[in-house]
Amino acid sequence: MYSREYYAACTAGGILSCGLTHTAVTPLDLVKCNMQIDPARYKNISSGFGVLFKEQGIRGFFRGWVPTLLGYSAQGAGKLGFYEFFKKYYSDIAGPEYASKYKTLIYLAGSASAEVIADVALCPFEAVKVRVQTQPGFARGLADGLPKFVRSEGGALGLYKGIVPLWGRQIPYTMMKFTSFETIVELAYKYAIPTPKDECSAPFQLGVSFAGGYVAGVFCAIVSHPADNLVSFLNNAKGATVGDAVKKLGLWGLFTRGLPLRIVMIGTLTGAQWGIYDAFKVFVGLPTTGGITPAPAQGPTAAVAELAN
């Protein structure tokens, strides 16, 4: 635990869990983005799939899968790898007693710090993905879409014009994702599951990880949805600003447009991510995430008193 090999394993698990799951839900993501950008044509989930199939066929459902795979694999590496690092780092700074007492703050700080780094890796791929998915004919994928995007935005810095809204979407999302997951799993093993975690089978523990992840994903979708609408709007419209997005979508639309589909997508996505991540950890001999709150280590005074007794 907490060796270089440990963090390398967590990073590899993050690549698998985030890259594979986001790629698998590309059709849902594609319809969701188009509902946010063009609600007149993509009125709801069912009609959105119908319009997409009619205009682009089956292949249209996976447009933009390459930037999705590469972008979210890179993000997963940073998100999971650095979360485990920062969680340990902040726990060591706080000390055993305060780390246990204020563990929720440790989860929040660790996940926020990790996501800031992860989004720097994700942002260029996300920009190209949204443009490819919401502007038919712009490009076939990443290979031709990336240079075309850079030219249209006046340089490579244009790839990062959505970084602030992306942080606004992903940092609250990730803070909710990790903190609620850790809390849900801990409460499940404490109150709902009579058998101690270390006595439960690996498949059972992975089932708990998936269920906890799904519930956490619902909370994530609600918290981060306004910023998700902003990211889609800014990356679709050349030269658009946050003010333009608020003016066109309205506050109600900012919070609700595409939300039901995103709840389904993010709930499934987050549950699957935690399931795959913990399955990989089990595969390499590590324990699953969450469920056991370590007891605070004794300070010198308490240790001396115990020896005296």
N, C-alpha and C positions, 0 to 999 in steps of 0.2 A: 504494500500500500504506500502511495505517495512517492514512489521511486520514479526515475525517468521512464522506466518500462510501463509503470502504472499510467502515467499521463499519456504516453504514446498509445497505449491500448484504448484509453478513453477518447483520444483524438480519432483513432481509427473507427471506433464504434460510432462516433458522431458523424463521420463521413458516410458510413453505411446507413445509419438511421435517418438522417436528414436528406441525403441525396436520393436514396431509393424511394422514400415515401413521397417527397414532393414531385418526383417524376411520375410516380404512379397516379397521382391525382391531377395531372396536367389538364385533362378534359374539364374537370370541375373548375380549376383555376382559370382556364381560358374563358369559360362561360361567365364566371364571376367578374373577370376584368372587363368583358364586353358589356355586361349589365351595368357596370359602374360608368363606363365611357359613353355608351349609346343605349340608354334606357328606352328610347322610342322603338328600337328594333328588337332589343333583347328585354322583353317586358318581365319575364319571370324565368324560373329554372327550366321548365318543360319547353316553353317556346324558344328559349335560348338555345337548347340543344337541337331543336328542330331547325332553326334558322342556320345554325352552324353546319348541320349535316346537309341541308339543302344546297347551301352555297359552296361548301368546300369538301363534302364527302367525309368518309372515315378518316382520311389522312389529316383533315383539318383539326380533329380533336387532339392531336399531339403536336401541333405547331408550336415551336419554341421549347421543345423538350431538352435540347442540348444545353442552352444557357440555364435552363432549370436544373438539370442534373449537375453541371459543373458549379453553378453559383451556390446551390444549396448544399453541395458536398463541401465546398470551401467554408461556407457558413457553419455547417455542422461541426467541422473540425475545430473552428474557433469557439463556437458556442459551448460544446460539451467539454473539450479539452481545457479551455481556460476557466470554465465554471468549476471544474474539480480543483484546478490550481488555486483560484481565488478563494474558494470556500475554505480550503486548508490554510491559505495565507492569512485571511482575515480571522480565522479561528485561532491561529497561533498568536496574532497580534492581541486579540481580546483575552487570551488565556483560557484555560479549561472551564473555569467556573462561569465566566461571562459568556463564553461561546455557547455553553449549554443553555444559559438563562435567556440569551438573546439570539437564539439560533435563527429565528425568522429574519432578523436584520442581517445575519450572515448570508442567508439564502438570497435576500434581496440585493445586497451589495455585490455578492459574487456573480450573480446572474447578470446584473446590469453592466458590470465591468467587462464580463466576457462578451456580451452582445455588442458593445461599442466596437470592439476589435473585429468581431465576426462580420459586422455589417460593412466594414471597409472592404472586405473580400467579396461580399455579396453584391454590393451596389452596382458595379458595371454590368454584371450579368443580368441583374433585375431590370436595369434600364433597357437593355436590348430585348429581353424577353417580353416586356410589356409592349414595346413598339412593334415587335414581330407579331404578337398575338392580337393586337387591336387595330392594326393597319394592314389589311390584306394587300399583298403586292409590294409591301415595303421591302421584305427580304424573305428568303426561305428559312433562314436560321441564323446561327451565331457567326458562321464563317463569312457570309456576305453582309449580315446585319450589323456586326460590330464596326467595320470601317465606314459603312454608310451612315451609321448613327454618329460617329465621331465627326465626319464631314458636315453633317447637317447641324450639329451643335457647335461648330467652330473650334473643335479641338477635343483632346482627351478629357479635359476637365468637365466637359458636358456630361460625361458618364456619371459624374458625382453631383449633378444638380439636384438629385432627389435624395441625397444622403441625410439631410436633416429630417424630412418627413419619414424616411426609412427608419432612422433612429426613433422618431416619434411613434412609429408603428411597432418596431421590433423590441425596443427596450422595455416598454410596459408589458408587451406580450411575453417576453422571456422571463421577466420578473414574476409575472403571474404564473407562467408555465412551471417554473422550478419551485417556487415557494408553495403554490397550491398543491403540486404533486407531492413534494416532500411531506407536507402537512397531512394530506389525504391518506397517503400510505402509512404514515406513522399512526394516525388515528384508527385506520383499519386494523392494523396489527394489535393496537392497544385495546380496542373496544369491540370490534366485530369478529375478529378471528381468534378463537380460543387457543390455538396452538402457537407457541413462540415462533418467530420468523425463522430462526436457525434450525427449527425442527420441521419446517414446511418443505415440501419437495420443490425442486427447481421449476417444474412446469406450473405449479400452483403460484409460486412467487412471481413468475412472468405474467400469469393471469392477473394478479393484483397490480402489477406494473401497467398493464394495458388498461385496466379499468380506471385506475387512478389517473393515468394519462388522458383518457377520454374526457373525464369530468373536468380536469384541469384545462383541456383544450377548449371547452365551451366557455369558460371564464376568459381565456386568452382572446378568443374571437371577439367577444363583446368589448373588452377593454381596448383592443388595438384597431378596431374597425374604422373609426374616422380617419386615422392616419393612413390606413390601407387605401381608402378612397382617394386621399390626396396623392399618394405615390402613383396610383394608376393614372390619375388625371395629369399630373406633371410630366410623367414619362411618355404620355401619349401626345400631348399638345406642345408643339415647339414654342419656346419662349413663354410658356404659361407660368403664372405665379400662384402662390397659396390664396391670395385674394381673389384671383380669377376662379379658382376651384370653389371657394366658399360662395361666391356670387352665383355661379352656375348651378351648383348642387343644392345650395341652401343648407342650413344647419341640420334640419330633419333628414334630408337626403344624405348628408355627410355621415350621420350616425346609423342610418337604416338601409341605404341602398346596397343590395347584395348581401345583407347580413344573414338571412336564413341559410342561404347556400354556404356562406363562409363558416357558420356554426357547424354544419354537417361536415364540411371539408376539414376544418381545423380540429374538431373533436376526433374524427377518425385518424387524421394525420398525427396528432399528438399522442394518441393512444398507441398507434403503430410505432412511432418513434421511440417511445419509452420501452415498448416491448422488444424492438430490435436492438436497442442500445443495451438493455439489461441482458438480453440473450447473448450478445457478443461478450459482455463482461463475464457471464457464467461460462461461456465457451473457453475463455482464456484463464479461468480459475479465480475470478474476482466475485465478490458478493453483489447482489442486486442493489439498486439505489434506494435509500430511504428505509424507514420502518423501525430503526433502532436509534434511540437517543442515547448517546454515550453518557455515562455518569461523570460528573465533574471530578477531575483529579484532586486528590487531597493536597492541601497546602502543607508547608512544614509544620505549622502549629498543630493542625489536626493529626498529622502523622505521629508527632511526638506524644500527643495525648493518647492516641491509640496504643502506642508501644508501652506507655506508662500503665495503662489499664491492663 
